[in-house]
Every structure is written in structure tokens, then in C-alpha cells.
Amino acid sequence: MEKFRRSLASTTAKFRLRLPTDFPYSAALVVPIEQHQAEIQRNLRRWQSKPLLREIYAGFYERIMTFIEPGLPGCVVEIGSGIGNLKGRLPKALTTDLFPNPWLDIVCDGYELPFQSQTLSHLVLFDVFHHLRAPNAFLREARRVLHPQGRLILFEPYVSACSYLAYRFFHHEPLGLGQPIETAEALPRPRDYYAAQGNATRLFFRLEYDAWPHGWTVLHREAFSCFSYLLSGGYSKPSLYPAACLGLLGRVDRLLSGLPRLFAGRCLVVLSPR
Ligand SMILES: C[S@@+](CC[C@H](N)C(=O)[O-])C[C@H]1O[C@@H](n2cnc3c(N)ncnc32)[C@H](O)[C@@H]1O
């Protein structure tokens, strides 16, 4: 949390935003959307200096690639690409984000996409869904731009007994487990910074909201162990193990993935419009 406050302080200084001097991060207060840009810049530095992170993410992108259907008409578009990693694995994908960084193809907001109706084959969101305050408003827009057989691929944190500890105590974003999730289709105003790491777990696995998501078929839903990722410290912490142990941890993860409620730390959900 302290780190989040410091990062927030540097963002507000950079963009000359004024917040109360004793700004406490809480759901009740508005954090400016530019917080994302500060995190993108930090993530870029970590990505370049941490080969272990790149190797772990290569495995995550492989999982995503198994759900890219080359026969579907239209473009693959990533929403909230951040530092634009998907392009390394799928060069033809269009990368997008809210902020005009030089490595991106398009600057746009996931709630209001600059694409004609039914022109996209896939939408990919990697660690973006839990930043959408109004998931149904996004799903309505996703349905508009996707081809009728198109796919929406979400890669997200998964909150299990073990990963709860990691995400709650070692990651700066809130889990949001006790908070209601917005179900209206209205666009969120203003577009402030929002994070609730537990949203995919709650919506797609714990099924806290009946018959959700309306009008979508869940083609695939999987939660898997990723201690190799959690113990690597991700983008924000130093690694707790040497890169040479990645293979061993990968084997442990494969074993523990059989008990997702206890050990999973990530999930992959694939949806198609119904
Ligand atoms: C945690 S970062 C993930 C970045 C990247 N996908 C990755 O995995 O490294 C979340 C990203 O979502 C973007 N984002 C948040 N809200 C968005 C919105 N409404 N539309 C498009 N992008 C959004 C942020 O700018 C940020 O780059």
C-alpha cells in the first residue's frame, strides 16, 4: 500500500493533479486514471531488466495462443496492452491502450472501441478485466465489435487460499472481495483508476452473480497454479528464487494445478457471444 501511495504521488506530480495531501487510497476516493501510465513505465523497466519475468510470461502467452483460432475472420486486438508484450508472440495483433506509448498501434478506451461492428476475431485482455469498474459496459462493447463466432480471452489473477496471501499482502492492488461489482451497462464516469483483483474469480468461478455473463457462452474456464510467477515477484518485487529453478517450479505448478481452490494463482477465461 505504501508503494502504491508513493507511485500515486509521483503520478499526481507528473500530471499536475491535485489530491488531498493526506490522500488515503480507498474505494471511496477517486484515483486518477494516469496511475496506469505510471505503472506502465515501471513495468517496462522491470520487463527489460528481468529475464525470468519474460520467460514466465512466455508461458502465459502460450496458454493464450491455444485459444486464438486462425480461421476466424477479422483482426486480433489486445485491450490495455500496457508495454505491448502480446506483439512479441503474435505480431499481427493490434495493441491498444489508454495512453499514447510509441510501441502501441492504437490509443483507445476498452469501453468505446474505434472498430466497426463484428470486425474483430479476438479480443485479448491480459490483467485488464480487473481494472474495468463496469464489466457489463465493456462486454456490451466487446459483443458489438466481435464477429459472431469471435472470442474474448481474459487472463487474470485467481484468488485461491494460497494466492490470496500473495495478492493481499504483496501486491498493491485491492482484491475487492467484499465490494459489490457494478453490473450496470452504463459507462463509468469519470474514468478513474479502479482495481479489484478478485473480480474474475468471483464472476467466473465462484459465480457470485447469477447467470453472468448474460448473452455469452463460456468456452473455457481454467484456474492454475503459478508459484513460479508469484515467487518471481512479478513486476513489483525481487525474485525469491534463481532463474535456474524455473523448470522445477513449473513442474510443481503442473502438479498443484489439480487443486485450484487451494493453489491456483491465475485464470484464463474464453467467452464467445451467444
Ligand atoms: C495491469 S496493466 C496490464 C498491462 C498489460 N496487458 C500486461 O499484461 O502487461 C492494465 C492495463 O489496462 C489498461 N486499462 C485500464 N482501463 C482501461 C480501459 N478502460 N480501456 C483500455 N485499457 C485500460 C491500463 O492502461 C493498463 O495498461
The ligand as an ORCA input file, in Angstrom:
! r2SCAN-3c Opt
* xyz 0 1
  C      -2.135     -4.230    -15.155
  S      -1.962     -3.384    -16.659
  C      -1.756     -4.742    -17.793
  C      -0.966     -4.343    -18.993
  C      -0.635     -5.491    -19.966
  N      -1.828     -6.093    -20.508
  C       0.261     -6.502    -19.322
  O      -0.181     -7.608    -19.091
  O       1.400     -6.173    -19.024
  C      -3.601     -2.843    -17.007
  C      -3.704     -2.070    -18.309
  O      -5.081     -1.843    -18.601
  C      -5.201     -0.559    -19.162
  N      -6.596     -0.121    -18.981
  C      -7.246      0.132    -17.829
  N      -8.504      0.527    -18.071
  C      -8.656      0.501    -19.417
  C      -9.728      0.821    -20.293
  N     -10.899      1.250    -19.856
  N      -9.527      0.673    -21.617
  C      -8.330      0.256    -22.099
  N      -7.280     -0.048    -21.317
  C      -7.442      0.078    -19.998
  C      -4.195      0.271    -18.404
  O      -3.836      1.454    -19.057
  C      -3.042     -0.705    -18.259
  O      -2.117     -0.617    -19.305
*
